[in-house]
Amino acid sequence: MSNPESPPSLYAAREPVFPRRVKGTFRTLKWWIMAVTLGIYYITPWIRWDRGPSLPDQAVLVDLANRRFFFFMIEIWPHEFYFVAGLLIMAGLGLFLFTSAAGRVWCGYACPQTVWTDLFILVERWIEGDRNARIRLFRQKWDAEKIRKRAIKWTVWFLIGLATGGAWIFYFTDAPTLLRDLLTGQAHPVAYITMLILTLTTFAFGGFAREQICIYACPWPRIQAAMMDEDTLTIGYREWRGEPRGKLGTPGAGDCIDCMACVNVCPMGIDIRNGQQLACITCGLCIDACNDVMDKIGKPRNLIGYLALTDETRERAGQPPKNVWSHVFRVRTVLYTLLWAGVGVGLIVALFMRSPIDVNVTPERNPTYVLLSDGSIRNAYELRLRNKQGTDARFTIAVTSDAFVTLSLEGVDGLTVTVPANETKSQRVYLTAPPGSRAATSERTDVRLWVEEQGTTNRVYHDTIFNGTGE
């Protein structure tokens, strides 16, 4: 009995994409965005910011050892993580806003995968040549020329990946000190491991995976459709103007001469003339390529261009498209903008309203109170004082309550505590109610502990409970 035929393979090997060099408005915009974003990423850890002798002078620093985040004049403590959460919410709303207005502009211009892939392709073009030369080299058997060019290209890619991983770890400790330790072999193994992982992932994603990361690994292409509607501006082919395709001068042919320029420059390897596709990152390079061809053959520009579905309907009917700002400013984008601005304003207000002092009071639970020899009732508390300033500070502790209670500090003469700059200090506090008083005989009494910085108007409080006998 013959074996049944094996099922067809569902795996397709990657077809390498060799985008051709192109000049134009969108290509220039991408160069500028790449230069700015990479410049910010690589340079930021080296910017200095004077915060005084007791704090690090790195402008942007994620200080994991001391559980703090520094951003120029702003210092974020662990209990203030809501600032980071707010920034992430703003980033998400901003992504929704730009996608709703102009499609996947984040993917096409500012996504790290796009930026580093652009940089790697630029290096590849410098070393191996433009599209046709790279295709020939790819098909060429391994010889001295191919080995030499590939070795040079991969070396440069590896150095870019190494700089990428190095820049990342510089955000987590003092950059000059870490660089010296890295070069002398004295850095912590975690630093070397992190650099190696980021180097290899950058090398692989930007050099080899490229468009496959966008198509298969990134979830955003599958989510972005929910952000778009018929008024979203995205890249499209005006097939009613370009079809039927034919060589220049062919009777009855449209404006598209089927030169394949739009396909040859696409970093994703797609044909935009087949309509919107999941792989399209709306980078605009096909627009630059097509406009260049239209200029050469004397045809109107924007056979491929940014347009909305509502514009397509109007243009097919011979009407002019709507004003671009009517697409950008509509109910959805205005709502996203208001939400984004609201979160931003809330963060700014919270930032300027926060106190330089943070206090936390924890009552002792075992026992809840102590009966002293004179009949007084005493409660013990753990007071944690955080001084969020760059200088040492002296704090005076006080108590207020409807019932009479007295305050004392363990191991301290008086009611004053000194907390070093940017540190937290624990202080044991005792509240005592005289015998027969309302606080002593009540089961629970509300009290308020006050902390005031001497010589300033900084003052905070913490409400807690005084436990009595309940008799």
ABEGO torsion letter per residue (X at the ends): XBBBBBBBBABBBBBBBBBBBBBEAAAAAAAAAAAAAAAAAAAAAABBBBAEAABBABABBBBAAAGBBBBEABBBBAAAAAAAAAAAAAAAAAAAAAAAAAEBAAAAAABAAAAAAAAAAAAAAAAAEBAAAAAAAAABBBBAAAAAAAAAAAAAAAAAAAAAAAAAAAAABBAAAAAAAAAAGABBAAAAAAAAAAAAAAAAAAAAAEAAAAAAABAAAAAAAAABBAABBBBBBBAAAAOBBBBBGBBGBBABAGAGAAAAABAAGBBAAAEBBAABAGAGAAAAAAAAAAAAAGBBBGABBBBBAAAAAAAAAGBBBBBAAAAABBAAAAAAAAAAAAAAAAAAAAAAABBABBBBBBBBAOBABBBBAAGBBBBBBBBBBBBABABBBBBBBBBBBABBBBBBBBGBBEABBBBBBGBBBBBBBBBBBBBGBAAAABABBBBBBBBBBBGBABBBBBBBBBBBAGX
